[in-house]
Amino acid sequence: MKHSLFVIASLIFALLVYSGAVKRVERYPYNSLLSLENVKKIEGVIYSVPTKTSSGRYYKTECALRSAEGFVGEKETRASASGHITVLVPSKIAESMFPGKLYNSAVYLDVGESIALEGKSRDGIFFAESVKTLGYQGAFGALNAFRASCRLSLRRLLYSWKEAGGLLLALVSGCREYLPQRTASSFRSAGISHILALSGMHLVFISGNLALIFYSAFGKKYKLVALLASEILFVWFAGISPSLFRALLCSFFSIMSAFCYKKINHRLNFLSFAFLFHAIIFPNHVFEVSFMLSYAACAGIFAFADIFEKKLFSRLPKLLSSDVSLSLSAQSFTVPVSALIFHAVVPFSLVASVVISPVVSVFMLVGLLGIALCLLFPFLSPLFAFCTGVLYKIIAALSLFFASLPSFWF
């Protein structure tokens, strides 16, 4: 019973939250003498990585407020403000410093930057009409500015790699501004959108290669320290998303267990603890689709992967049986969740994932090597643009093929 305590607790929590029995409460509600409907200007700090909305018209971010201005009757008033508010910034403003975007303004928005926005509020969301950057302030100002500069430099490098660069940018930083729409649509139709979402696969792949470099230089004695440092570095650079934070959280607990020479025997109980801990740290993540699918996939893997590999696919080559078992066990939980959310079932998604994932891994390996070398030797950029371009065409062709296979919508 003690080994299922967190499993039972997480199931009860999920039932209460997703059934609507527990009312959603904002952790950092808007608080000011001015009502939000009357606010015309706000100042604050960008709290989350701006991401493009599905319509493409805006970038969505969260702003930690410092002050607000608006009208009380006919009198303009400025008041202090606190809490977090969702902000929508027009794409023409948010993309003004992106490579290939020629707009009049020159604004680059990223986490930790102080901003002043003018616009109007509607349904609890602030629609910005103009944005003024106030720089990076506070104890972590220089660090946030460095991160923003690195992300912009990466955008500029990968922009020159065209479509392949757009896919690689999405895979290593979560930025999808240059990902071709047809590729994103084919991944979605083929049921393999999880490959594009920053998650455990990306965390393990990227941080694992970074850690290999670190402990090769300092010795295997520091292997776990190097791995944890690499994971934190990647999440800091890419930004905290629900699926990526889940991966970091699980990895952190695993590494701490290894430090204490404790083996994790009851993995579902361990995952359930991470689920509850995650909900406490970032309660808003609980309602994100990526949060639900990420934990559902892990639950399926922990529950069925070993059984499938030993019972169903034991006669297959080890590498293939492992891949098939992991994909099938993950989808045993994610397919029902996806069907409830998206009202669709993609029967060939398992095959698509098994076929395309290895090619994407090779693509990421070549791309990461290219990024590292091209930052040191820019003249190598055309070579890696060609190599990643070939791999991209293979990935795009495969995703289009699987997207053309029948799926069921209801």
Secondary structure, DSSP 8 states (H G I E B T S, - for coil): -GGGHHHHHHHHHHHHHHTT-S----SS--EESS-GGGEEEEEEEE-S--EE-TTSSEEEEEEEEEEEEEEETTEEEEEEEESEEEEEEEHHHHTTTSTT---S------TTEEEEEEEEEETTEEEEEEEEEEEE-STTHHHHHHHHHHHHHHHHHHHTTHHHHHHHHHHHH---TTS-HHHHHHHHHTT-GGGTS--HHHHHHHHHHHHHHHHHHH-GGGHHHHHHHHHHHHHHHH---HHHHHHHHHHHHHHHHHHTT-----HHHHHHHHHHHHHHH-GGGGGSHHHHHHHHHHHHHHHHHHHIIIIISTTS-HHHHHHHHHHHHHHHHHHHHHHHHHSEE-TTHHHHHHHHHHHHHHHHHHHHHHHHHHHH-GGGHHHHHHHHHHHHHHHHHHHHHHHHS--EE-
